[in-house]
Each structure stands twice: as C-alpha cells, then as structure tokens.
Amino acid sequence: MDSLIFLIPIALFLGLIGLGAFLWSMRTGQYDDLDGASYRALFEEDEIEKDQEKDKTGK
C-alpha cells in the first residue's frame, strides 16, 4: 500500500505531461498535413528521375 502513495501521483504527473504535449501539438498544427510529407517524398523522387533522364538524353 505504501508504494501506491508514490505510484499514483507519478502516474498522474506523467499523464498530465502527455496531455500537455498532445494539446501543444494540436495548437501548433503538428497534425495539419499528415499526407503532405509522403507526397513530397514521392514527387521529389519523380522529379529527380526526370532530371536524370534529361541529362542522359541531352535535351
């Protein structure tokens, strides 16, 4: 029982830290564009391949 006196406040404190981090991320827009990074990676790769093909053909 004595250990619960320490564990419950620690668990509540860690939960509040997690909730605070989540609320901060929502306010700063961290979840606004979930698909953008994956599309940018794909499109960037396609553009690099097109540039390499242009260099090979000389056009």
Summary of the structure (lengths in Angstrom):
residues: 59
radius of gyration: 24.2
end to end distance: 78.1
largest distance: 78.1
contacts: 98
relative contact order: 0.06
helix: 81%
strand: 0%
